């Protein structure tokens, strides 16, 4: 015979698995709001860096690397926001007391 706490834990596990299944199914198919959907930010965002005559050597390479790091960070952040958007849409499918 199972105790009420074991039954509650079992029910929580079933809900977690259901939520994860819905998340995985929805992740690829759900289109997010416009800023979160679409192609990632490009890495070569400023081709004019190479056209400028810099006073210091390798400034163009330093700037290009910094802009690529920024593009990486923005793409990672946008991906995280998209995943949160998917989680919120999954949680909306459950009653409030189960979510």
KOLRODO-660137 format. One record per residue: x, z, y of N, C-alpha, C in turn; residue in one letter; residue number from 1. Coordinates in Angstrom, 3 decimals, padded with zeros to 6 digits, always signed. Each point is the difference from the previous one (the first is absolute). Example, Ala and Ser with C-alpha at 12.3 -4.5 7.8 and 13.67 -1.06 7.14 Angstrom:
% KOLRODO-660137
+013.190; +007.800; -005.690; -000.890; +000.000; +001.190; +000.900; +000.000; +001.200; A; 1
-000.350; -000.720; +001.050; +000.820; +000.060; +001.190; -000.770; +000.730; +001.090; S; 2
END
This chain:
% KOLRODO-660137
+000.841; +000.000; -001.175; -000.841; +000.000; +001.175; +000.890; +000.000; +001.244; X; 1
-000.378; -000.759; +000.996; +000.811; -000.096; +001.214; -000.561; +000.910; +001.076; X; 2
+000.894; +000.547; +000.787; -000.436; +000.862; +001.104; -000.409; -000.866; +001.188; X; 3
-000.763; +000.553; +000.956; -000.402; -000.776; +001.173; +001.197; -000.529; +000.791; X; 4
+001.088; +000.783; +000.061; +001.160; -000.477; +000.754; +000.656; -001.186; -000.693; X; 5
+000.020; -000.009; -001.345; +000.547; -001.138; -000.728; -000.876; -001.225; +000.200; X; 6
-001.321; +000.198; +000.023; -000.923; -001.113; +000.213; +000.192; -000.584; +001.400; X; 7
+000.199; +000.868; +000.993; +000.228; -000.472; +001.365; +001.298; -000.777; +000.105; X; 8
+001.036; +000.459; -000.663; +001.283; -000.689; +000.011; -000.129; -001.363; -000.663; X; 9
-000.745; -000.048; -001.091; -000.222; -001.268; -000.719; -000.760; -000.982; +000.880; X; 10
-001.009; +000.509; +000.705; -000.770; -000.854; +000.908; +000.854; -000.501; +001.157; X; 11
+000.894; +000.870; +000.511; +000.912; -000.411; +001.071; +000.937; -001.099; -000.477; X; 12
+000.463; +000.137; -001.240; +000.905; -001.013; -000.556; -000.708; -001.344; -000.129; X; 13
-001.233; +000.027; -000.443; -000.785; -001.228; -000.134; -000.205; -000.642; +001.373; X; 14
-000.327; +000.817; +001.002; -000.178; -000.532; +001.362; +001.301; -000.575; +000.552; X; 15
+001.123; +000.686; -000.252; +001.307; -000.509; +000.452; +000.306; -001.350; -000.633; X; 16
-000.231; -000.099; -001.299; +000.270; -001.269; -000.693; -000.912; -001.109; +000.523; X; 17
-001.250; +000.327; +000.249; -000.939; -000.980; +000.539; +000.443; -000.447; +001.390; X; 18
+000.412; +000.950; +000.833; +000.459; -000.333; +001.349; +001.251; -000.882; -000.046; X; 19
+000.951; +000.334; -000.874; +001.214; -000.805; -000.121; -000.298; -001.407; -000.506; X; 20
-000.944; -000.105; -000.929; -000.395; -001.318; -000.502; -000.633; -000.826; +001.114; X; 21
-000.889; +000.619; +000.749; -000.624; -000.705; +001.129; +001.037; -000.400; +001.043; X; 22
+000.960; +000.892; +000.250; +001.063; -000.299; +000.967; +000.800; -001.216; -000.457; X; 23
+000.429; +000.000; -001.256; +000.796; -001.116; -000.519; -000.786; -001.305; +000.038; X; 24
-001.280; +000.062; -000.338; -000.835; -001.202; +000.018; -000.217; -000.507; +001.424; X; 25
-000.125; +000.911; +000.941; -000.323; -000.355; +001.369; +001.236; -000.409; +000.792; X; 26
+001.164; +000.515; -000.356; +001.216; -000.209; +000.782; +000.302; -001.474; +000.231; X; 27
-000.126; -000.809; -001.010; +000.326; -001.421; +000.124; -001.139; -000.824; +000.589; X; 28
-001.228; +000.453; -000.184; -001.133; -000.837; +000.395; -000.564; +000.321; +001.384; X; 29
+000.206; +001.206; +000.482; -000.598; +000.398; +001.268; +000.792; -000.555; +001.165; X; 30
-000.682; -000.667; +000.903; +000.687; -000.432; +001.211; -000.132; +001.112; +001.026; X; 31
+001.105; +000.359; +000.561; +000.051; +001.076; +000.987; -000.327; -000.562; +001.372; X; 32
-000.199; +000.872; +000.988; -000.210; -000.494; +001.363; +001.163; -000.876; +000.440; X; 33
-000.249; -000.882; +000.937; +000.956; -001.036; +000.420; +001.441; +000.487; +000.204; X; 34
+000.256; +001.088; +000.685; +001.414; +000.364; +000.184; +000.703; +000.394; -001.298; X; 35
-000.762; +000.388; -001.029; +000.612; +000.458; -001.243; +000.091; -001.092; -001.044; X; 36
-000.701; -001.093; +000.213; -000.008; -001.092; -000.961; +000.918; -001.114; +000.497; X; 37
+000.346; -000.871; -000.872; +000.792; -001.150; +000.406; +001.461; +000.141; -000.391; X; 38
+000.775; -000.954; +000.487; +001.426; -000.056; -000.339; +000.760; +001.137; +000.675; X; 39
+001.103; +000.422; -000.616; +000.823; +001.036; +000.635; +000.660; -000.537; +001.273; X; 40
+000.461; +000.928; +000.820; +000.715; -000.397; +001.201; +001.279; -000.726; -000.403; X; 41
+000.352; -001.074; +000.700; +001.211; -000.748; -000.368; +001.268; +000.774; +000.363; X; 42
+001.081; -000.297; -000.712; +001.269; +000.676; +000.266; +000.762; -000.626; +001.165; X; 43
-000.138; -001.273; +000.177; +000.682; -000.669; +001.111; -000.981; -000.159; +001.154; X; 44
-000.297; +001.108; +000.650; -001.021; +000.010; +001.032; +000.474; -000.543; +001.332; X; 45
+001.311; -000.050; +000.201; +000.508; -000.420; +001.301; +001.187; -000.944; -000.176; X; 46
-000.254; -001.292; -000.200; +001.102; -000.939; -000.206; +000.867; -000.197; +001.255; X; 47
-000.507; +000.400; +001.140; +000.762; -000.174; +001.246; +001.194; +000.952; +000.086; X; 48
+000.080; +000.981; -000.895; +001.149; +000.916; -000.006; +001.302; -000.789; -000.111; X; 49
-000.026; -001.058; -000.795; +001.208; -000.791; -000.220; +000.313; -000.929; +001.166; X; 50
-000.965; -000.234; +000.872; +000.216; -000.901; +001.129; +000.670; +000.691; +001.184; X; 51
-000.094; +001.310; +000.046; +000.542; +000.754; +001.129; +001.504; +000.187; -000.191; X; 52
+000.719; -000.067; +001.094; +001.442; +000.283; -000.029; +000.199; +001.465; +000.313; X; 53
+000.331; +000.782; -001.019; +000.137; +001.442; +000.147; +001.402; +000.361; +000.477; X; 54
+000.103; +001.055; +000.777; +001.302; +000.450; +000.503; +000.828; +000.668; -001.100; X; 55
-000.673; +000.636; -000.932; +000.682; +000.662; -001.109; -000.163; -000.838; -001.262; X; 56
+001.011; +000.021; -000.827; -000.085; -000.775; -001.240; -000.952; +000.682; -000.983; X; 57
-000.631; -000.791; -000.792; -000.900; +000.432; -001.080; -001.280; +000.688; +000.483; X; 58
-000.314; -000.052; +001.279; -001.249; +000.598; +000.483; -001.194; -000.721; -000.606; X; 59
+000.108; -001.318; -000.122; -001.102; -000.762; -000.584; -000.288; +000.457; -001.427; X; 60
+001.048; +000.266; -000.769; -000.187; +000.469; -001.376; -000.592; +001.408; -000.030; X; 61
+000.456; +000.865; +000.897; -000.555; +001.358; +000.076; -001.477; -000.030; +000.368; X; 62
-000.347; -000.816; +000.994; -001.408; -000.098; +000.403; -000.862; -000.577; -001.119; X; 63
+000.501; -001.034; -000.660; -000.759; -000.611; -001.092; -000.243; +001.021; -001.105; X; 64
+001.036; +000.781; -000.345; -000.152; +001.023; -001.043; -000.996; +001.083; +000.401; X; 65
+000.050; +000.422; +001.260; -000.948; +001.020; +000.477; -001.433; -000.531; -000.031; X; 66
-000.187; -001.252; +000.400; -001.350; -000.581; -000.036; -000.497; -000.159; -001.434; X; 67
+000.885; -000.295; -000.918; -000.408; -000.091; -001.409; -000.397; +001.365; -000.540; X; 68
+000.736; +001.034; +000.378; -000.367; +001.368; -000.397; -001.371; +000.365; +000.566; X; 69
-000.229; -000.361; +001.250; -001.294; +000.271; +000.625; -001.111; -000.753; -000.733; X; 70
+000.239; -001.268; -000.340; -000.995; -000.780; -000.744; -000.277; +000.645; -001.356; X; 71
+001.051; +000.479; -000.680; -000.182; +000.693; -001.283; -000.868; +001.237; +000.169; X; 72
+000.292; +000.795; +001.022; -000.777; +001.225; +000.240; -001.456; -000.325; +000.310; X; 73
-000.232; -001.001; +000.837; -001.376; -000.378; +000.344; -000.747; -000.535; -001.217; X; 74
+000.676; -000.800; -000.820; -000.648; -000.514; -001.215; -000.316; +001.116; -000.984; X; 75
+000.910; +000.963; -000.126; -000.257; +001.146; -000.882; -001.174; +000.832; +000.518; X; 76
-000.025; +000.241; +001.295; -001.074; +000.776; +000.617; -001.346; -000.708; -000.158; X; 77
-000.003; -001.314; +000.216; -001.239; -000.772; -000.153; -000.487; +000.027; -001.440; X; 78
+000.938; -000.065; -000.958; -000.383; +000.095; -001.413; -000.615; +001.350; -000.330; X; 79
+000.579; +001.068; +000.564; -000.552; +001.344; -000.230; -001.394; +000.116; +000.600; X; 80
-000.194; -000.543; +001.187; -001.343; +000.030; +000.615; -001.010; -000.785; -000.828; X; 81
+000.428; -001.125; -000.557; -000.900; -000.800; -000.838; -000.382; +000.787; -001.258; X; 82
+000.994; +000.678; -000.608; -000.307; +000.802; -001.201; -000.958; +001.136; +000.339; X; 83
+000.174; +000.642; +001.171; -000.939; +001.045; +000.424; -001.389; -000.592; +000.219; X; 84
-000.075; -001.196; +000.557; -001.293; -000.663; +000.197; -000.696; -000.208; -001.348; X; 85
+000.771; -000.409; -001.007; -000.572; -000.195; -001.339; -000.468; +001.333; -000.569; X; 86
+000.825; +001.071; +000.133; -000.407; +001.319; -000.504; -001.288; +000.453; +000.674; X; 87
-000.112; -000.210; +001.304; -001.210; +000.423; +000.706; -001.224; -000.768; -000.504; X; 88
+000.169; -001.283; -000.284; -001.140; -000.766; -000.528; -000.372; +000.476; -001.400; X; 89
+000.989; +000.411; -000.809; -000.279; +000.541; -001.339; -000.710; +001.347; +000.126; X; 90
+000.489; +000.860; +000.880; -000.614; +001.326; +000.168; -001.434; -000.105; +000.517; X; 91
-000.292; -001.053; +000.768; -001.367; -000.198; +000.478; -000.988; -000.293; -001.133; X; 92
+000.518; -000.398; -001.173; -000.898; -000.297; -001.133; -000.418; +001.249; -000.754; X; 93
+000.643; +001.144; +000.304; -000.333; +001.256; -000.657; -000.853; +000.869; +000.938; X; 94
-000.863; +000.825; -000.570; -000.710; +000.964; +000.845; +001.014; +000.940; +000.652; X; 95
-000.338; +000.536; +001.147; +000.932; +000.827; +000.777; +000.545; +001.178; -000.792; X; 96
-000.836; +000.648; -000.818; +000.478; +001.172; -000.763; +000.968; -000.387; -001.111; X; 97
+000.000; -001.255; -000.430; +000.931; -000.444; -001.041; +001.266; -000.563; +000.606; X; 98
-000.075; -000.522; +001.200; +001.174; -000.625; +000.636; +000.938; +001.093; +000.437; X; 99
END
